Amino acid sequence: MQFLITGGAGFIGSALIRWLIQHTEHDIINVDKLTYAGNLCALYSVEPHPRYHFEQTDICDGQMMAHILSQYRPDAVIHLAAESHVDRSIDAPAAFMQTNIIGTYTLLEAARNYYEKLTAEKKRNFVFYIFLPMKCMAMWRKITPYPRKMLRMRQVVRIPLQKPLPIIWLTLGTALMACR
């Protein structure tokens, strides 16, 4: 299986990628913009692995996301890319809205277009996973803009698409189980 993982240089993404390379035979395509939260050093151990591929790009770039999906032809997308530092959400909320809302929508559109071109068998097996830490957000909802943007991202994903795209919401515990 091939997984395209957005935000793979982040804390959760890099841990997931290291685990997948060490414990499965899956191919991994890591898509990360490498902002302040990205750390390729966390992926040093998997960088030379033949099943690991890295693409430095922004999920807001629809053409590039379409190209990456077409080039690698993944069986699943695991969307972990997000601006998540609470202090930065207060200081620069526009960047959070751009990545967390527009980026998620752009990625969903690229994935939907890719999905529509798949064979019937590939469609049956394709899944778009999204990780959102909803429990943690409940504590922050009244304090910072970050949880509001994450909730908005959830609403964007629920926008009716012209054609259905199989979407599964992940918590940290289910992320590893889904990849086995």
C-alpha positions as CSV (number, residue, x, y, z in Angstrom):
1,M,0.0,0.0,0.0
2,Q,1.1,3.6,-0.6
3,F,0.3,6.3,1.9
4,L,0.5,10.0,1.2
5,I,1.0,11.7,4.5
6,T,0.7,15.5,4.8
7,G,2.5,17.2,7.6
8,G,4.9,14.3,7.8
9,A,7.7,16.4,9.2
10,G,5.6,17.4,12.2
11,F,5.6,15.7,15.6
12,I,2.8,13.3,14.9
13,G,3.5,12.8,11.2
14,S,7.2,12.0,11.7
15,A,6.4,9.5,14.5
16,L,3.8,7.8,12.2
17,I,6.2,7.7,9.2
18,R,9.0,6.2,11.3
19,W,6.6,3.6,12.7
20,L,5.2,2.7,9.2
21,I,8.7,2.3,7.7
22,Q,9.9,0.1,10.6
23,H,6.8,-2.0,11.1
24,T,5.1,-2.4,7.7
25,E,5.9,-2.8,4.0
26,H,4.0,0.3,2.9
27,D,5.4,3.0,0.7
28,I,5.3,6.5,2.2
29,I,5.0,9.8,0.4
30,N,5.6,12.7,2.9
31,V,4.3,16.0,1.8
32,D,5.3,18.9,4.1
33,K,5.9,22.6,3.6
34,L,8.5,22.7,6.3
35,T,7.3,25.6,8.3
36,Y,8.4,26.3,11.9
37,A,6.7,23.0,13.0
38,G,8.4,20.8,10.5
39,N,11.6,19.0,11.4
40,L,13.3,16.7,8.8
41,C,15.8,15.7,11.5
42,A,13.1,13.6,13.0
43,L,13.0,11.6,9.8
44,Y,16.8,11.1,9.5
45,S,16.5,7.3,10.1
46,V,14.0,6.8,7.3
47,E,15.3,9.3,4.7
48,P,17.5,6.8,2.9
49,H,14.8,4.1,2.8
50,P,13.6,3.1,-0.7
51,R,10.0,3.1,0.5
52,Y,10.2,6.7,1.7
53,H,9.7,9.8,-0.6
54,F,9.7,13.4,0.4
55,E,7.9,16.3,-1.4
56,Q,8.4,19.8,0.0
57,T,5.2,21.6,-1.0
58,D,2.3,23.5,0.4
59,I,-1.1,21.7,0.6
60,C,-2.6,25.0,-0.6
61,D,-1.0,24.5,-4.0
62,G,-3.8,22.6,-5.8
63,Q,-1.8,22.0,-9.0
64,M,1.2,20.6,-7.1
65,M,-1.0,18.3,-4.9
66,A,-2.8,17.0,-8.1
67,H,0.6,16.4,-9.6
68,I,1.9,14.5,-6.5
69,L,-1.3,12.4,-6.4
70,S,-1.0,11.6,-10.1
71,Q,2.7,10.8,-9.9
72,Y,2.7,8.5,-6.8
73,R,-0.9,7.1,-7.1
74,P,-1.4,6.5,-3.3
75,D,-4.0,4.1,-1.9
76,A,-4.7,6.4,1.0
77,V,-4.1,10.0,2.2
78,I,-3.5,10.8,5.8
79,H,-4.0,14.5,6.4
80,L,-1.9,15.7,9.3
81,A,-0.7,19.1,8.0
82,A,-1.9,22.0,10.1
83,E,-0.8,25.1,11.8
84,S,-1.1,24.1,15.4
85,H,0.9,26.3,17.8
86,V,-1.6,28.1,20.0
87,D,0.6,31.3,20.5
88,R,1.1,31.6,16.8
89,S,-2.6,31.3,16.2
90,I,-3.1,34.5,18.2
91,D,-0.2,36.4,16.6
92,A,-0.8,35.3,13.0
93,P,-4.4,33.9,12.5
94,A,-4.3,34.4,8.7
95,A,-1.6,31.7,8.3
96,F,-3.7,29.3,10.4
97,M,-6.8,29.9,8.2
98,Q,-4.8,29.5,5.0
99,T,-3.3,26.2,6.0
100,N,-6.0,24.7,8.2
101,I,-9.1,25.7,6.1
102,I,-8.0,26.6,2.6
103,G,-5.3,24.0,2.6
104,T,-7.6,21.2,3.8
105,Y,-10.2,22.2,1.2
106,T,-7.6,22.3,-1.6
107,L,-6.2,18.9,-0.6
108,L,-9.7,17.5,-0.5
109,E,-10.5,18.8,-4.0
110,A,-7.2,17.4,-5.4
111,A,-8.0,14.0,-3.7
112,R,-11.5,14.0,-5.0
113,N,-10.4,14.7,-8.6
114,Y,-7.8,11.9,-8.2
115,Y,-10.4,9.5,-6.7
116,E,-12.8,10.1,-9.6
117,K,-10.1,8.8,-12.0
118,L,-9.4,5.6,-10.1
119,T,-10.6,2.2,-11.3
120,A,-13.6,0.7,-9.4
121,E,-11.3,-1.6,-7.4
122,K,-9.0,1.2,-6.4
123,K,-12.0,3.4,-5.4
124,R,-13.2,0.6,-3.1
125,N,-9.9,0.6,-1.2
126,F,-9.1,4.3,-1.2
127,V,-9.5,6.3,2.0
128,F,-8.8,9.9,3.1
129,Y,-7.9,10.0,6.8
130,I,-8.0,13.2,8.8
131,F,-6.5,13.6,12.2
132,L,-8.1,16.2,14.5
133,P,-7.5,16.1,18.2
134,M,-11.1,17.0,19.2
135,K,-10.6,16.2,23.0
136,C,-7.8,18.6,23.3
137,M,-9.7,21.3,21.4
138,A,-12.6,21.3,23.9
139,M,-10.2,22.8,26.5
140,W,-9.0,25.6,24.2
141,R,-12.3,26.4,22.5
142,K,-12.9,29.6,24.6
143,I,-9.3,30.7,24.9
144,T,-7.6,30.7,21.4
145,P,-8.4,31.0,17.7
146,Y,-6.7,27.6,17.0
147,P,-9.7,25.4,18.1
148,R,-12.1,27.6,16.1
149,K,-10.0,27.1,13.0
150,M,-9.8,23.4,13.5
151,L,-13.6,23.2,13.9
152,R,-14.0,25.3,10.8
153,M,-11.7,22.7,9.0
154,R,-14.1,20.0,10.2
155,Q,-17.0,21.9,8.7
156,V,-15.1,22.4,5.4
157,V,-14.6,18.6,5.1
158,R,-18.4,18.2,5.6
159,I,-19.2,20.5,2.6
160,P,-21.1,18.2,0.2
161,L,-18.8,17.2,-2.6
162,Q,-20.2,16.6,-6.0
163,K,-18.9,13.0,-5.8
164,P,-18.3,11.2,-2.6
165,L,-14.9,10.7,-1.1
166,P,-14.4,8.1,1.7
167,I,-13.3,10.1,4.7
168,I,-12.3,8.7,8.1
169,W,-11.6,10.8,11.2
170,L,-8.7,9.7,13.2
171,T,-7.6,10.0,16.8
172,L,-4.0,9.4,17.7
173,G,-4.8,5.8,18.8
174,T,-6.7,4.9,15.6
175,A,-4.0,6.4,13.3
176,L,-1.6,3.5,13.9
177,M,-4.4,0.9,13.7
178,A,-5.6,2.2,10.4
179,C,-2.2,1.8,8.8
180,R,-1.6,-1.9,9.6
